[in-house]
Every structure is written in structure tokens, then in C-alpha cells.
Amino acid sequence: MRYKSFLGGLALVLAAASIAGCGGDDEPAAIAITEADGSLTVIAGTFSRTCEEAQSIILECGRWEILVNVAAGAQTPGPKPLVSPETYAENLLSDGEQGGLECLVVGGTFEKGTIDITASDDATVSFTIAGTLDGQFNADGSYEAARCPK
């Protein structure tokens, strides 16, 4: 079964009158989840999810996040497009000050960019995202994700 989409395939725009702070770091952090079908979901951003929070939507002002699901057959060396039959990527972005209680949250899918899984073992997944600058935020970078237990 594929990772449950944050957005259900639809763009999400909500104005939040009161979003409780959920913690988070200024520097991006990442986690990786091996799905039952062998696909890999990586989540990177400044919302700082734990494995227990992996399938929740965490909202906090002044944060961003990207989720990428890569089918089992596409987990080979080399960059893969973020939009293809074997991959998809979603994002969440909130404006305002970190820790603020009022902000706009926007989400959608990435139209451009690539993911390259550069290393993987039982404990971590290393990956590089490139070409995501879409006018809202730039998720480009290299990440080392802690692998969540099955």
C-alpha cells in the first residue's frame, strides 16, 4: 500500500486562525519509511516529524516540508523525477513567524525536481533532492534520514 497522501491528490490551502505550535528545528531533518509494498517514503523539512507522527499532518507557522514516495523498482542509483509513474512528491509550507499562532498553510505536488537515493541501510537513508525551487520554497539539498521501524 502506498503512503497515505497528505493532500489526497488535491492542493490544500487553509487559513488557520489558531495553529498550536508542534515543535521543530530550524535546520531540515528527515525520516524514511519502508512501505508494505516495498516503496520508500522520505519526509524532509523543518516540521521535524518523529516516526510516530509520520502519517499525521503537522502544522506550525514558518515551516516547510517535502514528502517523496519512490516505488521499489525506482530505488536504484541516479536521479529520478519527482513526478513520474514511480515517484510522487508533495509539499507543505506555512508562512508567518516560527511559533506564531496565525499563518497560511499551502500544500501541493512538486512539478519539477529530482530525488537521488545515494545510500541506504537498516538504520538510515541518504538522498539528494534537486530542482525543487518553485517560487514558494527550495527543498534542494542532501539529507540523511533515520529509517523508521516497520
C-alpha positions as CSV (number, residue, x, y, z in Angstrom):
1,M,0.0,0.0,0.0
2,R,1.3,3.4,-0.9
3,Y,1.9,6.0,1.7
4,K,-1.3,7.8,2.5
5,S,-1.1,11.2,0.7
6,F,-1.1,14.3,2.9
7,L,-3.3,16.0,0.4
8,G,-5.2,13.2,-1.2
9,G,-4.1,14.5,-4.6
10,L,-5.6,17.9,-4.1
11,A,-4.0,21.2,-3.4
12,L,-4.7,22.3,0.2
13,V,-5.0,25.9,1.2
14,L,-6.2,26.7,4.7
15,A,-6.2,29.8,6.7
16,A,-5.6,28.8,10.3
17,A,-6.8,31.2,12.9
18,S,-5.1,29.2,15.6
19,I,-2.4,26.6,14.9
20,A,-0.8,25.2,18.0
21,G,3.0,25.0,17.9
22,C,4.3,21.5,17.3
23,G,8.0,22.0,17.9
24,G,10.5,21.7,15.2
25,D,14.0,22.7,14.3
26,D,15.4,25.5,12.2
27,E,17.5,23.1,10.2
28,P,15.8,20.5,8.0
29,A,15.5,17.0,9.4
30,A,14.4,13.8,7.6
31,I,12.8,10.4,8.3
32,A,12.3,7.4,6.0
33,I,9.6,4.8,5.9
34,T,9.6,1.5,4.1
35,E,6.0,0.8,3.0
36,A,4.4,-2.7,2.9
37,D,4.7,-2.7,-0.9
38,G,8.5,-2.1,-0.8
39,S,8.2,1.6,-1.8
40,L,10.2,4.1,0.2
41,T,8.7,7.3,1.6
42,V,11.1,10.1,2.7
43,I,10.0,13.2,4.5
44,A,12.3,16.2,4.9
45,G,11.6,19.6,6.3
46,T,11.6,21.9,9.3
47,F,8.4,20.3,10.9
48,S,10.7,17.7,12.5
49,R,8.4,14.6,12.5
50,T,9.0,11.6,14.5
51,C,8.3,8.1,13.2
52,E,5.1,8.1,15.4
53,E,4.0,11.3,13.6
54,A,4.9,10.1,10.1
55,Q,1.3,9.8,8.9
56,S,0.0,12.9,10.6
57,I,-0.2,16.4,9.2
58,I,1.8,18.6,11.5
59,L,1.2,22.3,11.0
60,E,3.3,25.1,12.5
61,C,3.9,28.6,11.3
62,G,7.1,29.4,9.5
63,R,7.9,25.8,8.4
64,W,8.2,23.7,5.2
65,E,8.1,20.0,4.3
66,I,8.5,17.7,1.3
67,L,7.3,14.1,1.2
68,V,8.6,11.9,-1.6
69,N,7.4,8.3,-2.3
70,V,9.7,6.2,-4.5
71,A,8.5,2.8,-5.8
72,A,10.6,-0.2,-5.1
73,G,11.7,-0.5,-8.7
74,A,12.9,3.1,-8.8
75,Q,15.2,2.8,-5.8
76,T,18.3,2.5,-7.9
77,P,21.3,4.9,-8.2
78,G,20.8,8.1,-10.1
79,P,18.3,10.9,-10.0
80,K,14.6,10.2,-10.6
81,P,12.0,12.8,-11.4
82,L,9.7,13.8,-8.5
83,V,6.8,13.4,-10.9
84,S,6.6,10.0,-12.7
85,P,4.7,6.8,-12.6
86,E,7.2,5.5,-10.0
87,T,7.6,8.6,-7.8
88,Y,5.5,11.5,-6.4
89,A,6.3,14.4,-4.2
90,E,4.1,16.6,-2.0
91,N,4.8,19.7,0.0
92,L,3.5,21.8,2.8
93,L,4.5,25.3,3.5
94,S,3.4,27.7,6.2
95,D,4.1,31.4,6.4
96,G,4.4,33.6,9.4
97,E,6.9,33.6,12.3
98,Q,8.0,30.3,13.7
99,G,5.9,29.6,16.8
100,G,3.2,32.0,15.7
101,L,-0.4,31.2,16.1
102,E,-1.8,32.6,12.8
103,C,-0.5,31.6,9.4
104,L,-1.5,30.4,6.0
105,V,-0.7,26.8,5.1
106,V,-0.3,25.9,1.4
107,G,0.3,22.4,0.0
108,G,0.5,20.7,-3.3
109,T,2.7,18.5,-5.5
110,F,6.0,19.4,-6.9
111,E,6.0,19.8,-10.7
112,K,9.8,19.8,-11.1
113,G,12.8,18.3,-9.4
114,T,14.6,15.0,-8.8
115,I,15.4,12.7,-6.0
116,D,18.5,10.5,-5.8
117,I,18.8,7.9,-3.1
118,T,22.5,7.8,-2.6
119,A,22.8,5.3,0.3
120,S,20.5,3.0,2.2
121,D,20.9,0.6,5.1
122,D,18.7,-0.7,8.0
123,A,19.2,2.5,10.0
124,T,19.4,5.4,7.5
125,V,18.6,6.5,4.0
126,S,20.7,9.2,2.4
127,F,19.2,11.2,-0.5
128,T,19.6,14.3,-2.5
129,I,16.7,16.5,-3.8
130,A,17.4,18.9,-6.6
131,G,15.4,21.3,-8.8
132,T,12.5,22.0,-6.5
133,L,12.6,25.8,-6.4
134,D,9.0,26.5,-7.3
135,G,8.7,30.1,-6.1
136,Q,7.5,29.2,-2.6
137,F,10.4,27.4,-1.1
138,N,13.5,25.4,-2.1
139,A,13.9,21.9,-0.7
140,D,17.1,21.2,-2.6
141,G,19.8,19.6,-0.5
142,S,21.3,16.3,0.7
143,Y,19.6,14.6,3.7
144,E,20.3,11.7,5.9
145,A,17.0,10.2,7.2
146,A,16.6,8.0,10.2
147,R,14.7,4.9,9.0
148,C,11.5,4.2,10.9
149,P,11.0,0.7,12.2
150,K,8.5,-1.4,10.4
